[in-house]
């Protein structure tokens, strides 16, 4: 097996099935904040690493043992539900520290149909976005109190 995204899609080449990603593009970023200062150039401050993305084209062909419509439907359902899975290519996780991936975007080009209208060949592009599990996110700071403290009032008679 070449790789997988959980149990939703397996990239492989065998005598029965050919489903391989095309030219894989992985992109990362860093996060910065710009602080404007009066009379001076802005200060650019490093906040931390950003999240990576991975975009890969795929060709789904019934002639190569793949059911294009079934794969597309599974990918659409996973994207719509926010499903997170480990993305593996070449036996290694694509994202740092084995972080999970969600499908951020999915494009499809339906190319060839059978005489009865069944989808024979489709090409598409899947964009995965790295996510950080909630267990690794530090707890939020407590919210500022919105209640006004009661005044110390002494009753007189």
Secondary structure as UniProt FT lines:
FT   STRAND          3..5
FT   TURN            6..8
FT   STRAND          9..13
FT   STRAND          18..19
FT   STRAND          25..27
FT   STRAND          30..35
FT   TURN            38..39
FT   STRAND          43..49
FT   STRAND          53..61
FT   HELIX           62..64
FT   HELIX           68..81
FT   STRAND          87..89
FT   TURN            90..91
FT   STRAND          92..93
FT   HELIX           96..98
FT   STRAND          101..113
FT   TURN            115..116
FT   STRAND          119..130
FT   HELIX           134..136
//
